[in-house]
């Protein structure tokens, strides 16, 4: 790490043009080569996860969606992480709401 010439790693001012997207968390891989970070738009609960290469500062093309209230958990070997995907099911006839969680694994 270059402490004499620090750089902005994630510029929260550039997450959206109107400033309505915020950084909800960031989690570095155990080997510090990757950073998974979550953003939320417009004050909502839904999170999008992006993965950034720490050395280059470039995000992978992958955007993980349908995530609420959880941070990813990295494998000790830094080859991937677990996160929870939610799908909401609403039935007008039964007037009931069911929130379904599914654990997913992202691998490089």
N, CA, C and O of each residue as an XYZ file, in Angstrom:
432
protein
N       0.847     -1.175      0.000
C       0.000      0.000      0.000
C       0.893      1.239      0.000
O       1.866      1.331      0.748
N       0.536      2.173     -0.849
C       1.288      3.421     -0.959
C       0.654      4.463     -0.038
O      -0.332      5.104     -0.401
N       1.223      4.624      1.146
C       0.660      5.576      2.110
C       1.027      7.025      1.779
O       0.400      7.957      2.282
N       2.039      7.208      0.937
C       2.451      8.563      0.560
C       1.533      9.167     -0.512
O       1.363     10.385     -0.571
N       0.946      8.318     -1.352
C       0.070      8.771     -2.436
C      -1.249      8.004     -2.404
O      -1.496      7.158     -3.264
N      -2.086      8.292     -1.429
C      -3.349      7.545     -1.327
C      -4.278      7.840     -2.502
O      -4.265      8.937     -3.062
N      -5.096      6.829     -2.871
C      -6.070      6.967     -3.953
C      -7.453      6.630     -3.409
O      -7.588      5.879     -2.443
N      -8.457      7.183     -4.029
C      -9.837      6.845     -3.684
C     -10.113      5.456     -4.244
O      -9.900      5.198     -5.428
N     -10.589      4.569     -3.381
C     -10.856      3.194     -3.820
C     -12.272      3.072     -4.384
O     -12.464      2.525     -5.470
N     -13.248      3.573     -3.659
C     -14.632      3.618     -4.135
C     -15.116      5.050     -3.924
O     -15.234      5.518     -2.791
N     -15.389      5.727     -5.011
C     -15.867      7.118     -4.921
C     -17.388      7.104     -4.818
O     -18.084      6.909     -5.815
N     -17.893      7.311     -3.621
C     -19.339      7.254     -3.399
C     -20.076      8.356     -4.163
O     -21.272      8.230     -4.424
N     -19.392      9.410     -4.516
C     -20.016     10.489     -5.279
C     -20.267     10.102     -6.734
O     -21.010     10.784     -7.439
N     -19.656      9.020     -7.182
C     -19.832      8.580     -8.570
C     -20.717      7.336     -8.689
O     -20.821      6.758     -9.771
N     -21.348      6.923     -7.604
C     -22.216      5.747     -7.662
C     -23.491      6.036     -8.446
O     -24.059      5.131     -9.056
N     -23.944      7.280     -8.437
C     -25.111      7.683     -9.240
C     -25.014      9.166     -9.550
O     -24.388      9.927     -8.812
N     -25.632      9.567    -10.637
C     -25.584     10.983    -11.045
C     -26.335     11.888    -10.080
O     -25.926     13.023     -9.837
N     -27.439     11.381     -9.530
C     -28.274     12.227     -8.665
C     -27.956     12.086     -7.178
O     -28.603     12.728     -6.350
N     -26.967     11.254     -6.825
C     -26.570     11.110     -5.429
C     -27.493     10.250     -4.591
O     -27.399     10.254     -3.364
N     -28.392      9.505     -5.242
C     -29.361      8.698     -4.493
C     -28.875      7.285     -4.197
O     -29.571      6.531     -3.516
N     -27.703      6.909     -4.689
C     -27.136      5.583     -4.427
C     -26.047      5.720     -3.378
O     -25.194      6.603     -3.461
N     -26.088      4.827     -2.383
C     -25.056      4.898     -1.342
C     -24.371      3.554     -1.136
O     -24.905      2.500     -1.480
N     -23.197      3.624     -0.576
C     -22.403      2.435     -0.275
C     -22.896      1.858      1.042
O     -22.795      2.503      2.086
N     -23.429      0.639      0.993
C     -23.975      0.043      2.216
C     -22.927     -0.768      2.971
O     -22.993     -0.865      4.196
N     -21.963     -1.350      2.265
C     -20.868     -2.071      2.920
C     -19.783     -2.418      1.908
O     -19.983     -2.309      0.698
N     -18.642     -2.835      2.421
C     -17.573     -3.386      1.592
C     -16.885     -4.465      2.415
O     -16.699     -4.315      3.623
N     -16.508     -5.559      1.749
C     -15.884     -6.698      2.419
C     -14.719     -7.172      1.557
O     -14.910     -7.585      0.413
N     -13.509     -7.109      2.115
C     -12.325     -7.552      1.381
C     -12.128     -9.058      1.531
O     -12.426     -9.640      2.573
N     -11.617     -9.675      0.464
C     -11.299    -11.106      0.517
C     -10.130    -11.317      1.478
O      -9.356    -10.389      1.713
N      -9.988    -12.527      2.040
C      -8.889    -12.788      2.985
C      -7.494    -12.487      2.420
O      -6.595    -12.101      3.166
N      -7.310    -12.664      1.092
C      -6.001    -12.368      0.507
C      -5.871    -10.907      0.062
O      -4.852    -10.514     -0.506
N      -6.921    -10.098      0.327
C      -6.959     -8.672     -0.007
C      -6.793     -8.370     -1.500
O      -6.348     -7.282     -1.866
N      -7.148     -9.327     -2.361
C      -7.084     -9.094     -3.800
C      -8.422     -8.633     -4.374
O      -8.466     -8.064     -5.465
N      -9.511     -8.875     -3.644
C     -10.854     -8.548     -4.119
C     -11.641     -7.820     -3.040
O     -11.402     -7.998     -1.845
N     -12.569     -7.008     -3.479
C     -13.481     -6.339     -2.561
C     -14.897     -6.476     -3.118
O     -15.176     -6.060     -4.243
N     -15.775     -7.057     -2.326
C     -17.198     -7.103     -2.678
C     -17.851     -5.932     -1.961
O     -17.714     -5.783     -0.747
N     -18.560     -5.105     -2.718
C     -19.215     -3.967     -2.072
C     -20.670     -3.877     -2.510
O     -21.027     -4.170     -3.651
N     -21.484     -3.464     -1.562
C     -22.915     -3.372     -1.813
C     -23.370     -1.931     -1.921
O     -22.909     -1.065     -1.177
N     -24.278     -1.680     -2.852
C     -24.866     -0.355     -3.004
C     -26.386     -0.463     -2.918
O     -26.970     -1.491     -3.262
N     -27.007      0.604     -2.458
C     -28.457      0.688     -2.371
C     -28.903      1.968     -3.056
O     -28.283      3.020     -2.897
N     -29.986      1.869     -3.821
C     -30.477      3.004     -4.599
C     -31.722      3.610     -3.965
O     -32.625      2.894     -3.531
N     -31.757      4.915     -3.918
C     -32.947      5.643     -3.516
C     -33.473      5.348     -2.124
O     -34.667      5.515     -1.875
N     -32.624      4.919     -1.219
C     -33.058      4.636      0.143
C     -33.768      3.309      0.314
O     -34.320      3.036      1.380
N     -33.761      2.476     -0.724
C     -34.431      1.181     -0.655
C     -33.624      0.132      0.096
O     -32.469      0.358      0.456
N     -34.250     -1.021      0.327
C     -33.605     -2.127      1.037
C     -32.780     -3.024      0.122
O     -31.864     -3.706      0.582
N     -33.096     -3.028     -1.160
C     -32.424     -3.949     -2.083
C     -30.984     -3.519     -2.316
O     -30.689     -2.336     -2.487
N     -30.096     -4.505     -2.318
C     -28.658     -4.264     -2.464
C     -28.166     -4.891     -3.760
O     -28.602     -5.976     -4.144
N     -27.259     -4.198     -4.423
C     -26.540     -4.750     -5.572
C     -25.090     -4.907     -5.150
O     -24.498     -3.983     -4.591
N     -24.519     -6.070     -5.415
C     -23.110     -6.318     -5.073
C     -22.265     -6.260     -6.338
O     -22.591     -6.875     -7.353
N     -21.183     -5.513     -6.255
C     -20.158     -5.468     -7.296
C     -18.870     -6.009     -6.685
O     -18.683     -5.964     -5.469
N     -17.987     -6.519     -7.534
C     -16.701     -7.053     -7.088
C     -15.597     -6.265     -7.767
O     -15.554     -6.157     -8.992
N     -14.707     -5.717     -6.955
C     -13.614     -4.870     -7.454
C     -12.271     -5.553     -7.252
O     -11.999     -6.104     -6.185
N     -11.439     -5.513     -8.274
C     -10.055     -5.970     -8.181
C      -9.286     -4.889     -7.425
O      -9.225     -3.747     -7.881
N      -8.704     -5.226     -6.291
C      -8.043     -4.235     -5.438
C      -6.819     -3.631     -6.126
O      -6.579     -2.428     -6.021
N      -6.055     -4.448     -6.820
C      -4.828     -3.958     -7.458
C      -5.119     -2.994     -8.606
O      -4.493     -1.939     -8.708
N      -6.072     -3.357     -9.469
C      -6.350     -2.522    -10.642
C      -7.424     -1.469    -10.383
O      -7.478     -0.456    -11.080
N      -8.280     -1.703     -9.383
C      -9.388     -0.798     -9.114
C     -10.553     -0.964    -10.078
O     -11.476     -0.149    -10.084
N     -10.515     -2.014    -10.893
C     -11.560     -2.249    -11.899
C     -12.592     -3.235    -11.374
O     -12.251     -4.270    -10.801
N     -13.876     -2.891    -11.584
C     -14.972     -3.788    -11.209
C     -15.124     -4.894    -12.248
O     -14.914     -4.675    -13.441
N     -15.494     -6.088    -11.775
C     -15.883     -7.148    -12.696
C     -17.200     -6.750    -13.353
O     -17.911     -5.891    -12.831
N     -17.533     -7.350    -14.471
C     -18.778     -7.038    -15.174
C     -20.004     -7.540    -14.430
O     -21.108     -7.044    -14.658
N     -19.834     -8.502    -13.554
C     -20.930     -9.118    -12.813
C     -21.537     -8.157    -11.796
O     -20.813     -7.495    -11.052
N     -22.878     -8.082    -11.764
C     -23.611     -7.366    -10.719
C     -24.590     -8.350    -10.108
O     -25.440     -8.901    -10.807
N     -24.476     -8.572     -8.804
C     -25.352     -9.510     -8.102
C     -26.540     -8.734     -7.546
O     -26.364     -7.677     -6.941
N     -27.751     -9.255     -7.751
C     -28.960     -8.540     -7.358
C     -29.868     -9.417     -6.499
O     -29.544    -10.566     -6.201
N     -31.000     -8.858     -6.112
C     -32.015     -9.515     -5.279
C     -31.457     -9.850     -3.896
O     -31.691    -10.940     -3.373
N     -30.726     -8.917     -3.313
C     -30.062     -9.120     -2.025
C     -30.624     -8.116     -1.033
O     -30.829     -6.948     -1.362
N     -30.871     -8.584      0.187
C     -31.361     -7.714      1.259
C     -30.679     -8.078      2.564
O     -30.541     -9.256      2.894
N     -30.258     -7.076      3.298
C     -29.847     -7.185      4.706
C     -28.673     -8.125      4.987
O     -28.503     -8.521      6.140
N     -27.865     -8.500      4.014
C     -26.739     -9.401      4.287
C     -25.477     -8.909      3.590
O     -25.526     -8.248      2.553
N     -24.354     -9.253      4.193
C     -23.052     -9.017      3.576
C     -22.511    -10.359      3.105
O     -22.800    -11.387      3.716
N     -21.728    -10.367      2.026
C     -21.140    -11.629      1.575
C     -20.103    -12.146      2.570
O     -19.478    -11.371      3.293
N     -19.935    -13.443      2.593
C     -18.942    -14.090      3.449
C     -17.954    -14.822      2.548
O     -18.320    -15.761      1.841
N     -16.703    -14.384      2.583
C     -15.664    -14.949      1.719
C     -15.223    -16.328      2.200
O     -15.184    -16.599      3.401
N     -14.895    -17.190      1.248
C     -14.214    -18.449      1.560
C     -12.805    -18.109      2.037
O     -12.243    -17.098      1.615
N     -12.227    -18.929      2.905
C     -10.861    -18.652      3.374
C      -9.820    -18.599      2.249
O      -8.799    -17.926      2.386
N     -10.076    -19.316      1.122
C      -9.115    -19.319      0.016
C      -9.313    -18.150     -0.956
O      -8.589    -18.042     -1.946
N     -10.280    -17.283     -0.683
C     -10.576    -16.086     -1.487
C     -11.040    -16.397     -2.909
O     -11.014    -15.520     -3.773
N     -11.459    -17.624     -3.158
C     -11.899    -18.019     -4.497
C     -13.368    -17.700     -4.751
O     -13.857    -17.897     -5.863
N     -14.063    -17.220     -3.759
C     -15.470    -16.888     -3.921
C     -16.090    -16.539     -2.587
O     -15.414    -16.531     -1.558
N     -17.396    -16.247     -2.610
C     -18.087    -15.908     -1.373
C     -19.541    -16.363     -1.435
O     -20.100    -16.585     -2.509
N     -20.132    -16.494     -0.260
C     -21.540    -16.833     -0.131
C     -22.330    -15.557      0.125
O     -21.856    -14.640      0.795
N     -23.536    -15.515     -0.416
C     -24.443    -14.407     -0.159
C     -25.869    -14.933     -0.261
O     -26.094    -16.032     -0.768
N     -26.799    -14.177      0.204
C     -28.191    -14.611      0.238
C     -29.005    -13.856     -0.789
O     -28.962    -12.628     -0.853
N     -29.759    -14.613     -1.606
C     -30.647    -14.034     -2.607
C     -32.072    -14.164     -2.104
O     -32.456    -15.202     -1.564
N     -32.850    -13.117     -2.280
C     -34.256    -13.154     -1.845
C     -35.163    -12.959     -3.044
O     -34.888    -12.159     -3.937
N     -36.252    -13.714     -3.039
C     -37.312    -13.471     -4.019
C     -38.597    -13.298     -3.238
O     -38.944    -14.128     -2.397
N     -39.285    -12.239     -3.515
C     -40.525    -11.950     -2.792
C     -41.712    -12.468     -3.597
O     -41.813    -12.237     -4.802
N     -42.587    -13.156     -2.921
C     -43.781    -13.703     -3.554
C     -44.985    -13.088     -2.853
O     -45.121    -13.184     -1.633
N     -45.848    -12.461     -3.625
C     -47.028    -11.844     -3.041
C     -48.261    -12.420     -3.719
O     -48.352    -12.445     -4.946
N     -49.194    -12.877     -2.924
C     -50.425    -13.433     -3.456
C     -51.593    -12.542     -3.059
O     -51.856    -12.371     -1.868
N     -52.297    -11.971     -4.030
C     -53.440    -11.110     -3.738
C     -54.621    -11.903     -3.176
O     -55.370    -11.398     -2.340
N     -54.784    -13.139     -3.636
C     -55.915    -13.932     -3.178
C     -55.796    -14.303     -1.707
O     -56.775    -14.240     -0.962
N     -54.620    -14.681     -1.300
C     -54.426    -15.105      0.088
C     -54.016    -13.946      0.994
O     -53.999    -14.094      2.216
N     -53.690    -12.807      0.413
C     -53.207    -11.638      1.156
C     -52.093    -12.039      2.121
O     -52.147    -11.742      3.315
N     -51.113    -12.700      1.597
C     -49.968    -13.065      2.425
C     -48.681    -12.792      1.668
O     -48.620    -12.859      0.440
N     -47.679    -12.490      2.431
C     -46.375    -12.161      1.881
C     -45.382    -13.202      2.372
O     -45.307    -13.490      3.567
N     -44.636    -13.753      1.458
C     -43.635    -14.759      1.826
C     -42.288    -14.299      1.284
O     -42.153    -14.036      0.089
N     -41.309    -14.204      2.148
C     -39.966    -13.791      1.760
C     -39.094    -15.047      1.760
O     -38.888    -15.669      2.802
N     -38.597    -15.405      0.610
C     -37.853    -16.652      0.459
C     -36.369    -16.349      0.329
O     -35.969    -15.545     -0.513
N     -35.544    -16.993      1.166
C     -34.090    -16.809      1.099
C     -33.471    -18.010      0.399
O     -33.903    -19.147      0.584
N     -32.454    -17.737     -0.407
C     -31.707    -18.801     -1.055
C     -30.236    -18.410     -0.964
O     -29.860    -17.307     -1.362
N     -29.424    -19.288     -0.455
C     -28.006    -18.983     -0.335
C     -27.311    -19.344     -1.643
O     -27.544    -20.410     -2.213
N     -26.475    -18.459     -2.095
C     -25.825    -18.588     -3.396
C     -24.319    -18.435     -3.211
O     -23.857    -17.796     -2.266
N     -23.573    -19.025     -4.118
C     -22.119    -18.932     -4.062
C     -21.620    -18.271     -5.324
O     -21.980    -18.692     -6.423
N     -20.799    -17.246     -5.194
C     -20.166    -16.594     -6.337
C     -18.728    -17.071     -6.389
O     -17.997    -16.953     -5.405
N     -18.313    -17.613     -7.535
C     -16.939    -18.080     -7.711
C     -16.304    -17.379     -8.907
O     -16.994    -17.057     -9.874
N     -15.015    -17.144     -8.848
C     -14.302    -16.489     -9.939
C     -14.039    -17.483    -11.047
O     -13.445    -17.129    -12.066
